[in-house]
Amino acid sequence: MDTPLSFQDIKDAHNRIRPFINQTPVLTSNSLNAWVGAELFLKCENLQKIGAFKIRGATNAALCLSAEEKKNGIATHSSGNHAQAIALAAQNLGVKAYVVMPDNSPTVKVNAVRGYGAEIIFCTPDISARETTLDKVIKDTGAAFIHPFNNYRIIAGQATASKELLEEVRKLDALIAPIGGGGLMSGTCLTVHYLSPSVSVFGSEPKAVDDAYRSWKSGTLQKNETTKSIADGLLTNLGDKTFAIIKDHVKDIFTVSEEEIVAAMHFVWERMKIIIEPSSAVAIAAVKQQKEVFQNMKVGVIITGGNVDLAKLPFKTVPPSPGHRQSALDFLSIQPE
């Protein structure tokens, strides 16, 4: 395929957004490596501004708008992390932000969006409600719509996370990231294509919302029939722009159960002492599940975010791993919703 974004586009996006983002660390863990059977290098976007990689794409897209385009503010729909990113990008630009959010969005994300000064419009938790509500907001306000993922400026911004990872860690064998709408995954594909074409790119998503897996297998865009997964950042369907890139560059996509997601999240919280959200844990769960694929490989993992509603932690007693030491996490009994 003719790639829609050049490496120069990605480099330009990186230079454009540098003043507004953190260059996040890459962390490793011997315990985690032993658990999954591979050498993992975690690109910790949970330590990014707004607690997620989304600030990269949102900032790039917002900065690319003309004065005329952004004079009435910017608008989007999102369950949380893109919402926060748009809110902060608008604050940085000194314009108004309007964000449509499902009424079951995590409280921590809703509070953060409000904290950055955005106006929130709630809707029922399904894709069609998001889109129709947003259409009305745009009609009423004249705000410029910045799509959460199906936008080449968003994709170019998200590509900068894997660019930093590949520039820091040489000779990776593989790179894996979660897939929701596909902005991060498509950006990751392009960065690898330009910088390290020998690296195998894999995607991961919850079995409950596996539209990317089904789309990749069939060659045509598929949609989810439910939005019920603990990985609230991965509940959207792929877009035509993101899918066109993913289908030509991803080697395989793995799906994981809700139980596998929670177990991976629990392990990282306990052993690495960092907070990752369920969407981030999806990629680690996939490596753990697919030991025969990743065995003894050097694998880059994009940890997409760390925004967790602490009032609804999903942990229950998890079967102890080898060398497990009992912790406070083991006594939490809140189930995934």
C-alpha positions as CSV (number, residue, x, y, z in Angstrom):
1,M,0.0,0.0,0.0
2,D,1.0,3.6,-0.4
3,T,1.5,4.8,3.2
4,P,-0.7,7.8,4.0
5,L,2.0,9.3,6.3
6,S,5.7,9.6,5.7
7,F,8.4,9.3,8.3
8,Q,8.9,13.1,7.9
9,D,5.2,13.6,8.9
10,I,5.9,11.6,12.1
11,K,9.1,13.5,12.8
12,D,7.3,16.8,12.3
13,A,4.6,15.7,14.7
14,H,7.2,14.8,17.3
15,N,8.9,18.2,17.0
16,R,5.6,20.0,17.1
17,I,4.3,18.3,20.3
18,R,7.6,18.0,22.3
19,P,6.9,21.1,24.4
20,F,3.6,19.6,25.6
21,I,4.5,16.0,26.4
22,N,6.8,13.9,28.5
23,Q,9.4,11.6,27.0
24,T,8.2,8.7,29.1
25,P,10.6,6.1,30.5
26,V,11.1,2.5,29.3
27,L,11.0,0.1,32.3
28,T,11.9,-3.5,32.6
29,S,11.2,-6.2,35.3
30,N,12.9,-9.5,35.9
31,S,9.8,-10.8,37.6
32,L,7.6,-9.8,34.7
33,N,10.0,-11.3,32.2
34,A,10.0,-14.6,34.1
35,W,6.2,-14.6,34.3
36,V,5.7,-14.1,30.5
37,G,8.8,-15.9,29.3
38,A,10.1,-13.0,27.3
39,E,12.2,-9.9,27.8
40,L,9.8,-7.0,27.9
41,F,10.5,-3.3,27.5
42,L,7.5,-1.3,28.7
43,K,7.1,2.2,27.1
44,C,5.3,3.8,30.1
45,E,2.7,6.1,28.7
46,N,0.9,5.8,32.0
47,L,3.5,8.4,33.1
48,Q,2.6,10.7,30.3
49,K,0.7,14.0,30.6
50,I,-3.0,13.2,31.3
51,G,-1.8,9.7,32.2
52,A,-2.0,8.3,28.7
53,F,-0.5,8.4,25.2
54,K,-3.6,10.2,23.8
55,I,-2.1,13.6,24.6
56,R,0.4,13.0,21.7
57,G,-2.2,12.7,18.9
58,A,-4.7,15.2,20.4
59,T,-1.9,17.9,20.7
60,N,-0.6,17.3,17.2
61,A,-4.1,17.5,15.7
62,A,-5.0,20.6,17.6
63,L,-1.8,22.4,16.8
64,C,-2.4,21.7,13.1
65,L,-5.7,23.5,13.1
66,S,-5.8,27.0,11.6
67,A,-6.9,30.0,13.6
68,E,-10.2,30.0,11.7
69,E,-10.8,26.3,12.4
70,K,-10.2,26.5,16.1
71,K,-11.9,29.9,16.8
72,N,-15.0,28.2,18.2
73,G,-13.2,25.6,20.1
74,I,-12.6,21.9,19.6
75,A,-14.8,18.9,20.2
76,T,-14.7,15.1,20.4
77,H,-16.3,12.0,21.9
78,S,-14.4,9.7,24.1
79,S,-14.7,7.4,27.1
80,G,-11.9,9.1,28.9
81,N,-8.3,9.3,27.8
82,H,-8.8,11.1,24.4
83,A,-11.3,13.3,26.3
84,Q,-8.6,14.4,28.7
85,A,-6.1,14.9,25.9
86,I,-8.5,17.2,24.0
87,A,-9.3,19.1,27.2
88,L,-5.7,19.7,28.0
89,A,-4.8,20.5,24.3
90,A,-7.6,23.1,24.3
91,Q,-6.3,24.5,27.6
92,N,-2.8,24.8,26.1
93,L,-4.2,26.6,23.0
94,G,-6.5,28.8,25.0
95,V,-9.7,27.6,23.3
96,K,-12.9,25.9,24.5
97,A,-13.3,22.1,24.5
98,Y,-16.5,20.2,24.2
99,V,-16.4,16.5,25.1
100,V,-19.1,13.9,24.6
101,M,-18.6,11.1,27.2
102,P,-20.6,7.9,27.9
103,D,-22.5,8.2,31.1
104,N,-20.6,5.2,32.5
105,S,-17.2,6.7,31.9
106,P,-14.7,6.2,34.9
107,T,-15.1,8.9,37.4
108,V,-11.4,9.5,37.5
109,K,-11.5,10.4,33.8
110,V,-14.6,12.5,34.0
111,N,-13.1,14.5,36.9
112,A,-9.8,15.0,35.0
113,V,-11.7,16.3,31.9
114,R,-13.6,18.8,34.0
115,G,-10.4,19.8,35.7
116,Y,-8.8,20.8,32.4
117,G,-11.8,23.1,31.8
118,A,-13.7,21.2,29.2
119,E,-17.5,21.1,29.0
120,I,-18.8,17.6,29.2
121,I,-22.0,16.4,27.5
122,F,-23.0,12.9,28.6
123,C,-24.7,10.3,26.4
124,T,-25.7,6.6,26.6
125,P,-22.8,4.2,26.4
126,D,-22.9,3.2,22.7
127,I,-21.1,4.4,19.6
128,S,-24.2,5.7,17.8
129,A,-25.2,7.8,20.8
130,R,-21.7,9.3,21.0
131,E,-21.8,10.3,17.3
132,T,-25.3,11.7,17.2
133,T,-24.7,13.7,20.4
134,L,-21.4,15.1,19.1
135,D,-23.1,16.1,15.8
136,K,-25.5,18.2,17.8
137,V,-22.7,19.8,19.8
138,I,-20.8,20.7,16.7
139,K,-23.9,22.1,15.0
140,D,-24.7,24.2,18.1
141,T,-21.2,25.5,18.8
142,G,-19.3,25.5,15.5
143,A,-16.4,23.6,17.3
144,A,-13.8,21.7,15.2
145,F,-14.1,17.9,15.5
146,I,-11.0,16.0,16.3
147,H,-11.7,12.3,15.8
148,P,-10.3,10.1,18.6
149,F,-8.4,7.9,16.2
150,N,-9.5,8.0,12.5
151,N,-7.5,11.1,11.7
152,Y,-4.0,11.1,10.1
153,R,-2.8,13.9,12.4
154,I,-3.9,11.8,15.4
155,I,-2.1,8.8,14.0
156,A,1.1,10.8,13.4
157,G,1.1,12.0,17.0
158,Q,0.5,8.5,18.4
159,A,3.3,7.2,16.3
160,T,5.8,9.2,18.3
161,A,5.4,6.8,21.3
162,S,6.9,3.9,19.4
163,K,9.4,6.2,17.7
164,E,10.8,7.1,21.2
165,L,10.8,3.4,22.2
166,L,12.7,2.2,19.0
167,E,15.2,5.0,19.3
168,E,15.9,4.1,22.9
169,V,15.9,0.3,22.7
170,R,17.7,-1.2,19.8
171,K,17.3,-4.7,18.3
172,L,13.8,-5.5,19.4
173,D,12.3,-8.6,18.0
174,A,8.7,-7.6,18.3
175,L,6.4,-4.8,19.4
176,I,2.9,-5.1,20.8
177,A,0.2,-2.6,21.6
178,P,-3.5,-2.7,22.5
179,I,-6.1,-1.9,19.8
180,G,-9.2,0.2,20.3
181,G,-9.9,2.5,17.5
182,G,-6.5,1.8,16.1
183,G,-4.8,5.2,16.2
184,L,-1.9,4.0,18.4
185,M,-1.7,0.6,16.5
186,S,-1.6,2.2,13.1
187,G,0.9,4.8,14.2
188,T,3.1,2.1,15.7
189,C,2.9,0.1,12.5
190,L,4.1,3.1,10.5
191,T,7.0,3.9,12.9
192,V,8.2,0.3,12.8
193,H,7.8,0.2,9.0
194,Y,10.1,3.2,8.6
195,L,12.6,2.8,11.5
196,S,12.9,-1.0,12.1
197,P,11.1,-3.1,9.4
198,S,12.5,-6.3,10.8
199,V,10.5,-5.9,14.0
200,S,7.3,-7.9,14.1
201,V,4.2,-5.9,15.1
202,F,1.4,-7.5,17.0
203,G,-1.9,-6.2,18.3
204,S,-4.0,-7.2,21.3
205,E,-7.6,-6.7,22.4
206,P,-10.2,-8.1,24.7
207,K,-12.2,-11.1,23.5
208,A,-15.4,-9.2,24.4
209,V,-14.7,-6.4,21.9
210,D,-12.6,-8.1,19.2
211,D,-13.6,-6.1,16.1
212,A,-9.9,-5.6,15.1
213,Y,-9.2,-9.3,15.3
214,R,-12.3,-10.2,13.2
215,S,-11.6,-7.3,10.7
216,W,-8.0,-8.4,10.3
217,K,-9.0,-12.1,9.8
218,S,-11.8,-11.3,7.3
219,G,-10.1,-8.3,5.5
220,T,-13.2,-6.2,6.0
221,L,-14.2,-3.8,8.8
222,Q,-16.2,-5.5,11.5
223,K,-18.1,-3.9,14.4
224,N,-18.6,-4.9,18.0
225,E,-22.0,-5.8,19.2
226,T,-21.2,-5.0,22.8
227,T,-19.1,-2.5,24.8
228,K,-18.8,-4.7,27.9
229,S,-15.1,-5.0,28.8
230,I,-13.1,-3.9,31.8
231,A,-10.7,-2.3,29.2
232,D,-12.7,0.9,28.9
233,G,-10.2,2.5,26.6
234,L,-10.6,-0.2,23.9
235,L,-14.4,-0.2,23.4
236,T,-14.5,1.6,20.0
237,N,-14.4,0.1,16.5
238,L,-11.6,0.5,14.1
239,G,-11.8,3.3,11.5
240,D,-11.2,2.9,7.8
241,K,-8.0,4.9,8.0
242,T,-6.6,2.9,10.9
243,F,-7.7,-0.4,9.5
244,A,-6.1,0.2,6.1
245,I,-2.7,0.6,7.8
246,I,-3.1,-2.2,10.4
247,K,-4.2,-4.9,7.9
248,D,-1.0,-4.4,5.9
249,H,1.5,-4.2,8.7
250,V,0.4,-6.2,11.7
251,K,1.7,-9.8,11.9
252,D,-1.1,-11.1,14.2
253,I,-3.7,-10.0,16.7
254,F,-4.4,-11.8,19.9
255,T,-7.5,-11.6,22.1
256,V,-7.5,-12.1,25.8
257,S,-10.2,-12.8,28.4
258,E,-11.3,-10.4,31.2
259,E,-9.6,-12.7,33.7
260,E,-6.3,-12.6,31.8
261,I,-6.5,-8.8,31.7
262,V,-7.1,-8.5,35.4
263,A,-4.3,-11.0,36.2
264,A,-1.8,-9.0,34.1
265,M,-2.8,-5.7,35.7
266,H,-2.5,-7.2,39.2
267,F,0.9,-8.6,38.5
268,V,2.3,-5.3,37.2
269,W,0.8,-3.3,40.1
270,E,2.3,-5.7,42.6
271,R,5.7,-6.4,41.1
272,M,6.6,-3.2,39.3
273,K,4.8,-0.8,41.7
274,I,3.3,1.2,38.8
275,I,-0.4,1.9,38.1
276,I,-1.6,0.6,34.7
277,E,-5.1,0.6,33.5
278,P,-6.9,-2.5,32.1
279,S,-6.4,-1.4,28.5
280,S,-2.6,-1.4,29.1
281,A,-2.7,-4.8,30.7
282,V,-4.3,-6.3,27.5
283,A,-0.9,-6.2,25.7
284,I,0.9,-7.9,28.6
285,A,-1.8,-10.5,28.9
286,A,-1.4,-11.3,25.3
287,V,2.3,-11.9,25.6
288,K,1.7,-14.2,28.7
289,Q,-1.0,-16.1,26.7
290,Q,1.2,-16.5,23.6
291,K,4.4,-17.8,25.2
292,E,5.2,-20.0,22.3
293,V,5.2,-16.9,20.0
294,F,7.2,-14.6,22.2
295,Q,9.5,-17.0,24.0
296,N,12.9,-15.5,24.6
297,M,12.1,-12.5,22.4
298,K,12.9,-8.9,23.2
299,V,9.5,-7.4,23.0
300,G,8.5,-3.7,23.2
301,V,5.1,-3.1,24.9
302,I,3.2,0.2,24.7
303,I,1.7,0.8,28.2
304,T,-1.1,3.0,27.0
305,G,-2.3,4.6,30.2
306,G,-2.7,4.5,34.0
307,N,-6.1,6.2,34.6
308,V,-7.9,3.9,37.0
309,D,-11.0,4.6,39.1
310,L,-9.7,3.6,42.5
311,A,-13.3,3.2,43.8
312,K,-13.8,0.4,41.3
313,L,-10.7,-1.7,41.3
314,P,-11.2,-5.0,39.6
315,F,-8.9,-7.2,41.8
316,K,-10.1,-10.2,43.7
317,T,-7.9,-13.0,45.0
318,V,-5.7,-13.9,42.2
319,P,-4.0,-17.4,42.1
320,P,-0.5,-16.8,43.4
321,S,2.4,-16.7,41.0
322,P,5.7,-18.4,41.9
323,G,7.4,-16.6,44.7
324,H,4.2,-14.6,45.3
325,R,4.1,-12.5,48.4
326,Q,0.7,-11.7,49.9
327,S,-0.2,-8.0,49.5
328,A,-3.0,-5.6,50.2
329,L,-4.2,-6.1,46.7
330,D,-5.1,-9.7,47.5
331,F,-7.8,-8.6,49.9
332,L,-9.8,-6.5,47.4
333,S,-12.9,-8.2,46.3
334,I,-14.5,-5.9,43.7
335,Q,-15.4,-7.7,40.6
336,P,-15.1,-6.3,37.0
337,E,-18.4,-4.8,35.8
